[in-house]
Every structure is written in C-alpha cells, then in structure tokens.
Amino acid sequence: MRLIMSGPDSPSSEPGTPTWDRMSEQVWLRRLALTAIAALAGLLYAWSMGHDTLEYYYAAADRSMSMSWHDFIFGAFDPAGTITVDKLPGALWLQALSVRAFGVHTWAIILPQVIEGIGAVLVLYRAVRRLAGPTAGLIAALVLAVSPATVALNRENISDSLLILLLVLAADQVSGAIAGLTTRDTDLHDLEDDDELEEDDDTEDPDDIEEPDDLDDYDDLDDPSSGALIGPLGRLILAGFWVGLAFQAKDIEAWMVLPALGLAYLLSGPGSVLRRAGQLAAAGVVVALVSVSWMTAVSLVPAADRPYVDGSHDNSVFAQVFSYNGFGRFGDQTPLQVRAAQMNPGAPLPVPARAADRLLDSALGRDTGWLVPAAVVVAAWGIASRRRQPRGDPLRACFILWGGWLVTFFVVFTAVTTLWPYYTAALSPAAAAILGAGVAAARSPDRVPVRRTVGLAVVVAGTAAYAGWLVSSSAGAPGWLVPLIVVAGTIATGVILWSLARPRAVPFPAALAAGLVAVALAPAVASVSLAAHSESAFDTPFESTRVQEDVALGLGKQAIIALQTVIPTYQHLENGAPYVLAAQSALLPSAIIYDSGLEALPIGGFDGTTPSPTLAQLQADIQNGLFHLVWISSATDPRLLWFTSHCSQLTQRLWYCGGPPPTLAPGGASPTPGPPPSPSASPAN
C-alpha cells in the first residue's frame, strides 16, 4: 500500500493517491456509522424493557442463583437448591449477576441480553469486514440490528442472545484465520475493501476488474491484543473456545455452526490441506474440552452436595444435554408437551407441523423469513460467480462460511419437533452477512454486466413481493404497510433497471442502495412494531391482540399479578413452614420464586416427570416441617397420588399435609389464585 503524508513538506504524489487526512476522514465516518447502528440496536432492544414480559422459569432461576453462590455455580432453579434448571446455566450466570448487582427488576434481567445483542452487531461488522470489507460489514451490522427475530430475542431473558454473540465471535476468528491475519497485523494491512475484490465471473471483460482503493484498506477496529502474535492456528483455537462457551449457553445447538466454520477454513484457509485439517482437529479438541468442562466438574461432585440435574432420570448432566435437550428434540415429545400431558391428561397440545416452508410462512416467516430467500440466492450466486478465483479468495470464503451457517440452521430448525419464534434469530447473522457480502461482490467502479443488474432487479422485486405477502397474511399489520412495500419495491426495481439504461445518470451503487432500502423496509418496520408494543422473544411481528394475550397468559404474567396477593395466604396456611408449598412441575413455583424469593418446591422438575424429589424425600420434608401445602393439577404420578390419599384437600388443586388443615384468616384471599398459567400455552421450553 502506498501512503503519502499530506502537508507542505510532503513530496508530490499521483492524483488520487490516499493521504493520511483522507484515510482518517473515512475511518471516522465508518466509526460514526457503526456507532449509530449500535445505538439503533440498543434503542430497539432496550426500549421500555422494564415492561416486557419475562420467561418466569428462567427468571425464577436468576433470583435463586443471585441469592446463593452454591445455587449460582450449579445453576439451581429454586432457592433451596434441590434441582437445577433443565439447561446448562451459562446465560443465566450473567442474568443472575445482574440481579445480584441491581436487584430483582425486569430491566436488570433483560439488560445482559441487550448488551449481548449490541455486541453481536459490532462483532458481525468485524467478522464480515475481514473478508468482504468495511462497507459490507456496516450493511451486515445494520441488517442484523433491525432483524425482527433479533430484536424480539434481545428483549427477553432467553439464552440464545449469548449463544449468538459467542458464535459470531467464533466466526470472526475463523474469518481472521482464513485471511491469514495475525493479531500483530495493523489495520493498514487488513483486508481489501469492496473495491479490491477480484473480477466477477459474470464477464471476462478486463474493464470489469476493479482496481484497489488503498483508502479502504485502512479500517478502524483492530484486535485489542495487537501486541501479541496469534496466527491462523491461534485464531482457530480461540474460535473453538468461543464455541465451547456457547455450548454452556445453549447446549449442542452451539455445535451446529461447526460444519460451516470448518468447511470455510478447509476450503479457503492458508497452508496445505493436511496442515489445515490438523489445525481444525486441534480446534475441535478445544471445542470438546471447553464444552464438557462444566458438565464434567458437576459430575465429579457427590450427588448429596449438589442439586439434582433436571431433565435427566439418573441425575446426569450428560443425559440432560445430549438426550433431553439434544437428540430427544427430533421426533420425541418436547418437555412442554410432556408437561401438558402431566398437568391436563387428554388435552391436545397443538404443535406446528414440520415442513420445509415452516420458516418462511405465517408467524415464523414474519419473524425471520423476510430476507432468507434473498440470502440463499445471493450466497449461491456469490460462490458460483467466484469459482475461478484463487482458493483463498476471501469473498468466496465469506459466502461459504455464512451460507453454510444459514443452510445448517435452516435444515435443523425445519426438522425439530417444536420451534419457538426466538430460535430463528440464529439465522439472522448469516442472512445479514450474506447480504453485506453480496453488495461488496456486486459493486464495480466501471461497467456493470447486464445480467448482474437484471439479477439484482429480480431479487429486489421478488423480496419486496414476498414481504408484501407476509404482511398481508398477518392480522395486526398496519394497513399502509403493504402499499408502502409495493411502492418502495417498484421504485427500487425501476432505479435498478434505469441504471442499466442510463448508467451515467444512475450509477450502479445508487441502484444497490435503492434495492437495499426496499428489501429492508418491511423487517425494519416489523422491528419497530415489536419494540413499540413491548413485545419480546415469544412474540412475532404484527400478531393479533388475542395472540399477544395468549402469550402473556402462557408466560404467567396474570399468575404473577394474582400471586402477589395470594402468597401471604399460602404462608398463613403453611403455619411457619419455610417453604411456601410444593407443586406439580415447575409451573407454579416459577411464579412464586420470582415474585417472592421464597422456596416453592417443584415436584418432578420442569415437566413434572423428573424423579426428584422422591416420595421418601417428600415424606421426610413434611415430617421435618419444611412444607404442608401441595399444589396438584392432575394426580397421575405415584408421588402425587400419595398426597391425594394421605392429605386433606383444601381446594380443587390444593392439599394440606402434616396435621389438621388450618382455616383461612378472616377476609383472606382465596388459597388458589385462579387458573395457573395454561400448561398448553406456556412456552418455557
């Protein structure tokens, strides 16, 4: 790169040669743009977050873990530390620390996800910039920031926010390894920007080959550890470390990214194929070691000194991860279905049918499907158009990495039994990165091939038409949105075609910008709608008021309000016992623990089938005066049948054990707070 110092004493240079002043101006413009994108993301994720509806199962665990370091380390669900949550507690650790620092507030529990979401946007910029240049990175960051699935996810206490951040960090390191970067490299030696990309295979005209623009070599986000030397192997090991940490957040879902990362480096990384394979093997060892580290440590602790592992029938965290939360999600009943059957036998629990288009239709389509078809087309074009480039071509590697990510998650999410809306947020970084790289691949300072322009017009028109169809199929979308989408799509398509006829009047970059605005319009409006209506992870854009009420009911919002007056009645009935009650499954205890911080013993864990506590333990707890009240929805479990035959029934669902039943205090509230959160609606798993 040629760098000419500007100033009166500097030697003359060729016209157009970059100077430090011009480079500094571009750097600050990019920094300003990235700061604005991060601020937009923070605004969407944090807007009115104190009024969001929490997922109370995890919120209860957050409060329990914040009260005891023992519960914190083991990821205990209840304050007494009798049982763990039914997932690895990596993401809950951060939420519990926030509660410990700021107190039990809705905003304190959601704050870590807001920070994680903003972090993912910033890291995605750097990851895409490494292989496709700063402009592509900024576009990717913006698209991710306003993705509806991402906005909804980061507004709730769900572990997928941390999962996505850590996986994007892993992709960032793999991108650096592919580019052959070391952390001693400065930004002056960073990747070529869009203008430095090799010739597209759409044409063999040498005029279509883009000349390097040294200004865009200079980027603004260097690695913080620039004093240390870490080559491709070190970056791969660091990527493995990030994937291993992501495993602590969301179990084996973290491993779903490995095929994309491995394939991209194997095809495009520096060195011989044997060397690349060996480096990937070393990184794989790191992934395995970090992934199982906490599981192994917990397994070595005697069972008497730790909570029972929920989701397992043999107190095994490995069974919880690989069976209950892993391969058991393909074909078997989900924990939610199992709990519904336990709480209300015979009542059907509707489950969306598994189908190839489940991510592209109706509610899930409005959550994340907007840009997925366009991203698939752009990724396929990007890989095919650069097939003649050298093996290490960074832009093709970018399409391989993020295209592999997108396809892998899409296929798995299509196959799983139950798919909650927030799962689909894992597709958003890949779709955003592909669109950013697509703009980088399509840009040209000179004549643009005709078929590239026509292809852009088709993609923009098709994406706008698809967005209009998605919006028209929703009950809560504003009436003006479909006409606006049609107008924006029509104008953008016209501008693109006009650039073909009058390239001097409408340069191709302007056509690209018009197309980008048109395809991003609908999802951006959807994201604003989610934030404005205080909707979160279990919501989808433009859903009806009835659906919003059902989601709130399923999450237990009404139960929390009712319990605020009923808990004192429970405590009166318990007559000084330290536990508020014992209850079938974790459904009712979730609300009690979160609201009061008092112990409510879950019988059978999350879904009510876990063999903890045993009947002998329950009998001993009653004898020791730990609790007297038992809440039972449907007595099919032998433990619950024992209560119905040995205890006094107070209400339809409430039983009293350990002596004559007490009487309610004069004017006391009903001991049963109306119907609990519906077992068929509650989406905790």
C-alpha positions, 0 to 999 in steps of 0.5 A, a space after each residue: 500500500 502506498 501512503 503519502 503524508 499530506 502537508 507542505 513538506 510532503 513530496 508530490 504524489 499521483 492524483 488520487 493517491 490516499 493521504 493520511 487526512 483522507 484515510 482518517 476522514 473515512 475511518 471516522 465516518 465508518 466509526 460514526 456509522 457503526 456507532 449509530 447502528 449500535 445505538 439503533 440496536 440498543 434503542 430497539 432492544 432496550 426500549 421500555 424493557 422494564 415492561 416486557 414480559 419475562 420467561 418466569 422459569 428462567 427468571 425464577 432461576 436468576 433470583 435463586 442463583 443471585 441469592 446463593 453462590 452454591 445455587 449460582 455455580 450449579 445453576 439451581 432453579 429454586 432457592 433451596 437448591 434441590 434441582 437445577 434448571 433443565 439447561 446448562 446455566 451459562 446465560 443465566 450466570 450473567 442474568 443472575 449477576 445482574 440481579 445480584 448487582 441491581 436487584 430483582 427488576 425486569 430491566 436488570 434481567 433483560 439488560 445482559 441480553 441487550 448488551 449481548 445483542 449490541 455486541 453481536 452487531 459490532 462483532 458481525 461488522 468485524 467478522 464480515 469486514 475481514 473478508 468482504 470489507 468495511 462497507 459490507 460489514 456496516 450493511 451486515 451490522 445494520 441488517 442484523 440490528 433491525 432483524 425482527 427475530 433479533 430484536 424480539 430475542 434481545 428483549 427477553 431473558 432467553 439464552 440464545 442472545 449469548 449463544 449468538 454473540 459467542 458464535 459470531 465471535 467464533 466466526 470472526 476468528 475463523 474469518 481472521 484465520 482464513 485471511 491469514 491475519 495475525 493479531 500483530 497485523 495493523 489495520 493498514 494491512 487488513 483486508 481489501 475493501 469492496 473495491 479490491 475484490 477480484 473480477 466477477 465471473 459474470 464477464 471476462 471483460 478486463 474493464 470489469 476488474 476493479 482496481 484497489 482503493 488503498 483508502 479502504 484498506 485502512 479500517 478502524 477496529 483492530 484486535 485489542 491484543 495487537 501486541 501479541 502474535 496469534 496466527 491462523 492456528 491461534 485464531 482457530 483455537 480461540 474460535 473453538 473456545 468461543 464455541 465451547 462457551 456457547 455450548 454452556 449457553 445453549 447446549 449442542 445447538 452451539 455445535 451446529 455452526 461447526 460444519 460451516 466454520 470448518 468447511 470455510 477454513 478447509 476450503 479457503 484457509 492458508 497452508 496445505 490441506 493436511 496442515 489445515 485439517 490438523 489445525 481444525 482437529 486441534 480446534 475441535 479438541 478445544 471445542 470438546 474440552 471447553 464444552 464438557 468442562 462444566 458438565 464434567 466438574 458437576 459430575 465429579 461432585 457427590 450427588 448429596 452436595 449438589 442439586 439434582 440435574 433436571 431433565 435427566 432420570 439418573 441425575 446426569 448432566 450428560 443425559 440432560 444435554 445430549 438426550 433431553 435437550 439434544 437428540 430427544 428434540 427430533 421426533 420425541 415429545 418436547 418437555 412442554 408437551 410432556 408437561 401438558 400431558 402431566 398437568 391436563 391428561 387428554 388435552 391436545 397440545 397443538 404443535 406446528 407441523 414440520 415442513 420445509 416452508 415452516 420458516 418462511 410462512 405465517 408467524 415464523 416467516 414474519 419473524 425471520 423469513 423476510 430476507 432468507 430467500 434473498 440470502 440463499 440466492 445471493 450466497 449461491 450466486 456469490 460462490 458460483 460467480 467466484 469459482 475461478 478465483 484463487 482458493 483463498 479468495 476471501 469473498 468466496 470464503 465469506 459466502 461459504 462460511 455464512 451460507 453454510 451457517 444459514 443452510 445448517 440452521 435452516 435444515 435443523 430448525 425445519 426438522 425439530 419437533 417444536 420451534 419457538 419464534 426466538 430460535 430463528 434469530 440464529 439465522 439472522 447473522 448469516 442472512 445479514 452477512 450474506 447480504 453485506 457480502 453480496 453488495 461488496 461482490 456486486 459493486 464495480 467502479 466501471 461497467 456493470 454486466 447486464 445480467 448482474 443488474 437484471 439479477 439484482 432487479 429480480 431479487 429486489 422485486 421478488 423480496 419486496 413481493 414476498 414481504 408484501 405477502 407476509 404482511 398481508 397474511 398477518 392480522 395486526 399489520 398496519 394497513 399502509 404497510 403493504 402499499 408502502 412495500 409495493 411502492 418502495 419495491 417498484 421504485 427500487 426495481 425501476 432505479 435498478 433497471 434505469 441504471 442499466 439504461 442510463 448508467 451515467 445518470 444512475 450509477 450502479 451503487 445508487 441502484 444497490 442502495 435503492 434495492 437495499 432500502 426496499 428489501 429492508 423496509 418491511 423487517 425494519 418496520 416489523 422491528 419497530 412494531 415489536 419494540 413499540 408494543 413491548 413485545 419480546 422473544 415469544 412474540 412475532 411481528 404484527 400478531 393479533 391482540 388475542 395472540 399477544 394475550 395468549 402469550 402473556 397468559 402462557 408466560 404467567 404474567 396474570 399468575 404473577 399479578 394474582 400471586 402477589 396477593 395470594 402468597 401471604 395466604 399460602 404462608 398463613 396456611 403453611 403455619 411457619 413452614 419455610 417453604 411456601 408449598 410444593 407443586 406439580 412441575 415447575 409451573 407454579 413455583 416459577 411464579 412464586 420464586 420470582 415474585 417472592 424469593 421464597 422456596 416453592 418446591 417443584 415436584 418432578 422438575 420442569 415437566 413434572 416427570 423428573 424423579 426428584 424429589 422422591 416420595 421418601 424425600 417428600 415424606 421426610 420434608 413434611 415430617 421435618 416441617 419444611 412444607 404442608 401445602 401441595 399444589 396438584 393439577 392432575 394426580 397421575 404420578 405415584 408421588 402425587 397420588 400419595 398426597 391425594 390419599 394421605 392429605 386433606 384437600 383444601 381446594 380443587 388443586 390444593 392439599 394440606 399435609 402434616 396435621 389438621 388443615 388450618 382455616 383461612 384468616 378472616 377476609 383472606 384471599 382465596 388459597 388458589 389464585 385462579 387458573 395457573 398459567 395454561 400448561 398448553 400455552 406456556 412456552 418455557 421450553 
